[in-house]
Amino acid sequence: ESCAENFVCKIENGTSSGKHDGAPLIKNNSSLKEDEKSHSSAILTQGQQYFFEVTLTLPESEINKQLGVFMVSVQLQSSDGFSLATSKQATMLPYESKIVTTFRKFSLILPFASGLLSETKTIHLLCFDNYVDRDEKRPLSKVEIRLDIPNPAAFPSTLHTIQVQSSELRYGKEMNQTQLFFRNWSYSCAFCGVTI
């Protein structure tokens, strides 16, 4: 048994990300959904490889620190809810010792006090790479992201909600071999171009 929070991003043509900002996600399997009307045309190019990345911005709250490790499940779905691919990863609020936290907050006391900076940590999770949308009858239409607290009975009821300030889903085309070469050897290529 697990306590879960989830939200669904509807991917539309011409957009590069589905995004949820604002209040922490609601517990007890509640969901935040954008328009879920059937989408007839394919979003992704058939045969093209794509990556999907989830970014979570978590407050440095005592609740998130005490929860520790939680699961992030990402499911790619067609418009009728058929599961195309699933990814599950364990993550947690990045650890920072009390000494480092105290020094960092003291050195940035003015930006924190003025609201220019917030007491948050950001987590980046690569959920899928080299994903190919192969089924023309059931193309990718939406992505469900689910946050699970393993063994919630071990925590008091006040710790059954993962506090999330904002979350973002990004996806894009994977680089081809030529692009990867120039990215991995960018300095060498630049040096050769300047010297030649």
N, C-alpha and C positions, 0 to 999 in steps of 0.2 A: 504494500500500500504506500502511496506517496501523495503529498500535497502538491498541486500543480497550478500553474498560471500559464495562460496561452493567449496569443493573439494571431490574427490572420492578416497577411498583406496581400491585397489584390494587385497583380502586376498588369499595368496597362501599356499599350503601345506608346513608344516615345519616352517612357520614363526609365530612369536608371536605378531607382531604389524605392522600396516601400519603407515608410518610416512612422514610428510612433513616439511622440514626445509628450511630456507632461507628468501626471501623477503616477505613483507606483502602480504596477499591475495589480489587479484584484485577484484575491485567492478564490479557492473553491471552483476551479475550472471555468471561471468567467472568461469572456473573450472580448477583444476589441477588434471589430471587423469593419473594413471598408466595403464599398459596393461589391456584392457577390452575384451580380447578374451574369448569365452565361456569356462567355466570350468565344466567339466562333473562330476568329483568326488566331494563328499561332503568334506567340510573343517572341520566342527564340527562333533563330534561323536553324532549319533542319541540317544536321550534320556538323554544326559548329560547336566547338568546345567552350564551355562557360565555367566561371567560378562563382561561388556564393559565399559571402562573408557576413557574419553578424557582429555588430558592435553594441556592447552594453555599457552604459554609464551608470555606475553604482555609487550611491552615497557612502561615505565612510562612517556609517552608523554602527552603533553597538549591535543592532539586530543582524546586519549583514556580516559583521565580524564573528558573532556567535554561531551563525548558521554554518559557516565554513564552506565545505564543498557542496555544490548543487549541480544538477544535470541540465544541459541545454539540448533539447531535441528539435531538429529542424526537418520538416517533412514537405517535400515538393508534391503538389497535387494538381490534378486536372480540374476543370470547372465543375465536374460532377462529384468531386471529392475523392477520386481514385488516387491512391498513393503511387507516385512515380519513383521516389527515392527517399531514404531516411538517413539522417546522421544524428549520432548521440555523442556528446562530449561532456566530461566533467570539468568544472571550473570553479573558481572562488574569487573573492575579493583579494587582490594582490597583497601579499604580506609586507608589512613595514614595521620595524622595531619601534618601540616607544621613544627611544633616543632620537632616531632619525625623524620620526613624526613630529616630535617636539621642536627639534631644530628647524625642520622645514616650515612648520606653521609659524614659528617665531620670526624667521627671516622674511616670511611673506605676510606678516600680520596686517599691514596696511591694505594690500589687495584683497585679502580675505574679509577684513572689516568693511571695506567699501563695496563689496559685492562683485568686484572685477573677477575674482577667482572663486570657485566653489570647492567644497571639500568632497571631491569625488575621485573615483578611479575608473579608468576605461579598460574594457576587456575586448580584444579582437579575436574572433574565432573563425578560422577558415573551415566552413562546413562541407563544401564540395569543390573539387577541382576536376577539370576535364569532363564535366557533365555534358552529355549530348541528349537533346530532345529528339527521340527517334520515332515516337508514335504520333503519326499525323492525325489520327482520330481522337487522341487524347493528349493534346499539347499542354505544356505547363501553363497554369492560369493563376495559381495562388500558392503561397508559402505559409505554413503554420509553424510557429515557433513556440515551443513549450518549455517552461522552466519547472523542474521537479525538485522537491526536497526529499531526499531518500530518508526512509524511516522517520516520518514526522512525529510518531508517538514518543520518540526520545526527546522531543523539544516541547516546551510549554506552548500553549495556543498563541501567545504573543509573538512567537517566532515562526509562524506558519506562512508568513508573507515575505517574499523576497522584494526588497525595496529597490526599484529601478527608476532612476531619474529620466533617462531617455534610452531609446534603442533604435537601431538602424539596420536595415538589410540592404546590402550592396551586391550587385551582380554585374558581370561584364564578360567580354570575350577573352579567352585565353590567347596568349601571344603565340604566333607561329615560330618556327625554328630560327628564321632570320631575325625577328624581333627579339627573341630570347638571347641570341648571340650578341646583338648590339647592346642589350641591357646589361648582360653579364660582363661584357668586355668594353664597356663604354669609355673608360679612361684610356685603355690601350688604343681603341679606335680613334679617340680624340687626339692622342699623342701622335699616332701615325699620320693623321690628317694634317696636323700642324707642321710636323717635320717634313712631310712630303710636299 
